Amino acid sequence: MSLAAHLEELGRPLVEEQLKHPTVLGIARGDLDEAVFRSWLEQDYLFLHDYVRVFSRLAWQAPSAHLGDLVDLAHATFHDELDLHRSLSAEFGADLDGARKGPACAAYTAFLLDSAADYGDGLAALYPCMWGYSTLGARLTEDPPAEPRYRRWVDTYADPGFAGLTRRIAQMIDESGADPARAERLFLDGMRHELAFWDVPL
């Protein structure tokens, strides 16, 4: 079993916990309180700016075979994913420019930026976000919410293109020479941060 596949096996119970979280359940049903989603949007908007910085920091260290992928991921996150947040923010009344990081967002971004000091560590630490959202998207699209704004959110992460990017990160982990024990620890720490992130500040 490849390292990335092993990490996914370890992470599946924490994905199941995310699927049971009230915020995720509300998105799945399409009846999540707008104030909760608005807060999540603001926090994730701030998170994604640092996620772009993580990709950029890793690109500086990357072997040539991975460099283009990380540059593309940084670009896609900054433009495509943040554009979705800007679009949804108008519909939910989110204040993206005035938002401040809550404790979960601050802890998660600090963890990712610290982990990105080492190439293999950084890939293992960021994989929970890519793989977790791809998995959530695939599961939620099996019975998607009727509410169109939440459906658009689900469709973004259920998109085959996003799944393809996730698979590419998995390949890069396997090719990175990451220390398996460190990768396990960082991946599971990242998965716990993902779960905590759903407890949005109100």
N, C-alpha and C positions, 0 to 999 in steps of 0.2 A: 504494500500500500504506500502510495506517495505521501510525502509530508503534508501537503495541502489536504488530501483526502482524510488523513488521520486527524487533522485539526477540525475538519468538518464533522467527523464522527463525534469528537469531544464536544463540539459546539451545539449539536442538535438539541440536547435538553434545554439549553438556554434560549434557543429559538422558540421552543414550545412555551417557555415561560413568557417570552415576548408576546406570543400569539394570545396568551391568556390575560395580558395586561389590560386594564380598563381602557387606556387610551387606544390601543390597537383594536380592541373589541369594538370600541365606538366608531373607529374608522371603518371597520369591516361591516358594521351594521348600517353605517351612514348616518348615525344619530349622535355623533360625538358633539359635546358642548362646544360651540364655536370659540368660546374664550380659551378652552384648553388647546384646541388646534392652533389658534392665533398665537398662543404662547410657545407652542412647539415650533411653529414656523419661525418665530423670532430667534429662538435658541438655535435651531438648525441652520438658519442663515448665518449666524455668527460662527457656528461650528464649521460650516463648509468653507469659509474663508481660511481657517487654519488647516483644514483638510487639503486645500490647494497648496498651502505652504509645505505640508508634509510631502506631497507628491514632488514638489519642486526641490525640496532638500534631498529626497531620494534620487531624483534625476541627476543631481550633481555627482552622486556616488555610483551611479548605475553603470553596468557594463554596456557596451555599445548596443548589444542585442535588445536591451530593455529601455534604452534612453528614449526612443520615440514613443513607446507606449506610455511612459510616465509623463512626458510632455503633453501627449494627447489627453491623458486623464486629467491633468491639471487644467487644460483648456476646456474640456467638456464640462468639468465640474464648475468652473468659474462662469462659463457662459450658459450652458444648457440647463444644468441643475439649479443654478441660482436664478436663472430666468423663470423657471417654474415657481420658485418661491416668491419672486417679485410679482408674478401674475396672480398667484393665490393670495398674496398679502393684500392686494387691492380688494379682493372679494371678501376677505375676512377682517379687514381693517387693521392689519398688523402694522406696527411701527418698526420697520426694519432698521432704519437709521438711528432711532432712539433706543434700540434694545441694548440691554446689558447682560452679560453672561450670568446665568444662575450657577449654583454650586456644581451640578452635574456636568454642565457644559464646560466650565472652567477646569474641572478635574480631568475630563476626558481629553480636551485639547492639550493640556499640559502633558498628559501621559503620551499622546501621539507624537508631539513635538520632541519630547525627550527620547522616545524610542527611535525616532528617525535619525538619531546621531549614528546609528549603525544600520547598514543596508538591510541585512537579513532580519534584524529585530524590527525595523520599521515596516517591512512588508507584512510580517506576522501580526504586528499591532494594528495595522490598518485593515487587514482582511476581514475582521468581524463586521465592519460597516458595509463593505461591498457585498460579501457573501450573505450577511444577515438580511440586508434589504432585498437582494435578489431572491432569497428564499421566501421572505415575507410576501413579496410581490407575487411570486408564483402561487403561494398558498391562498392569498386573498383573492386572486383573480378567478379562482375556482368558483366562487360565489360572490361576485363583486358587488359593492354597494350601489344602490340605485341613485343616491345623491351624487349629482354630476361632478361636484368639486372633489369629493373624496374618491370618486371613480377615476378622475384624472390623476390623482396622486398614486393610486394603486397601479394604474396602467403604466405610469412612468417606470416603476420598479419591476413590473412584470414584463417589460419590453425585452424581446430577444437580444437586442443590441446591448442592453445592460447586463444580461446574463453572459454574453460573449466577453465583455470587459472583465467580468468576475472570473471567468475561466482563464483569461489571460493572466490575471494576477496570481491565480493558483499555479499556473505554469512557471511564473517568475519566482514564486516561493520555492518551488521544487528545484529550480536552476540556481538559486541564490547561494547555496551552501550554508543556509541558516542552521545554527545549532538547534537540534530538535527539542531538547529540554527547554531552552530559552524560548523557542518559538511557541511551544505549548503554553508556557506560563504567560507570555505576552498576549497570545491569542485569547486565552481564557480571561485574562484581565480586561481585554478589549470587549469581549462578549458581556462581561459584567457591567462595563461602562455603558454599553448599548442598552442593556435592560434598565439601568438607572436613568438613562436619558429620557425615557418615557414619563418619568415623574416630573412633569414640567412645572416650573414655578408660576403661581397665579397671584 
